[in-house]
Amino acid sequence: MYFDNVAAGIELLECTFSEVKIESNIVDLLPEAERKFGLNVLAPAIIDEKGHVSRIRIKIIVEIEQDGNGKSLFSMIMDGLFKATKEITEDEFIRLVSINGVASMIGIARGKIESISSSIFNNGKVVIPFVNVVEYYKELEKQLKESGAGHH
């Protein structure tokens, strides 16, 4: 099968890191260290008059606690610029950027965090989990409803 048959309809034009923060007092990362992963997605914005280019921002946070006093914090803010590769509606384009675009950016962040963390620790590295972006949005909507923030 050729990719043309299943292509997403969007193309990543650029991915930039506007902020990368690292705080750590861990020398050797142990496999049993407690890891917490966070993801925040800022809603995509159409940035041209024809609705064919969109920018989206994500923030990934990794918190690690080890042996009671060992801590590491990785925080990364990324901006992705996407364009439509075929004629699609603005709603469809936003949906594709929100799901496929965010998933691709998480993959890029995964590689960067692995590389950076393997350089920081004498032993070990941070591998962020795969994220089901559709489930992320469902969980976010559920949390908003529970907090009452979803009502106007």
Secondary structure by P-SEA (a helix, b strand, c coil): ccccccccccccccccccbbbbbbcccccccccbbbbbbbbcccccccccccbbbbbbbbbbbbbccccbbbbbbbbbbbbbbbcccccaaaaaaaaaaaaaaaaaaaaaaaaaaaaaaacccbbbbbcccaaaaaaaaaaaaaaaaccccc
